Amino acid sequence: MDHGPWLKDALVFLAAAGLVVPLFHRARIGAVLGFLCVGIAVGPYGFGRLAEDFPWLSYLTIEDRTQVETVRRTRACCFSCS
């Protein structure tokens, strides 16, 4: 059964957040900032940009920029309508 790339992306984000957010909490930095830093780091404009040069990095990042653009457009539509 093919679950598509979204399952890998979700697992990468949750695993990274599960590691980084407790570290931010221990340093008395807000969890929201931890989630933002993880999203930036594993996203297609963070380490995902380096995945072409380092193939092993593709297992640890979200590479598909089109999925990110779809979410961004949906968010813009939802917030502009309210």
C-alpha angles and dihedrals in degrees: 000000000000114000094181129229094298092076092056091046092050092048092048092051095045093047093048092046090048089058102038103039095060089050090052090047091052089051088051093245118137120268091230090062088050092054091048092051092049091049092051094046099048096034126103092261094050122045089341088075089062094051093093091059096040110037094191089063091066089076091058102043144058105245107172108098093183092065090051091050091051091053091046092052091047091051092049091051093049095048095043092053096053 
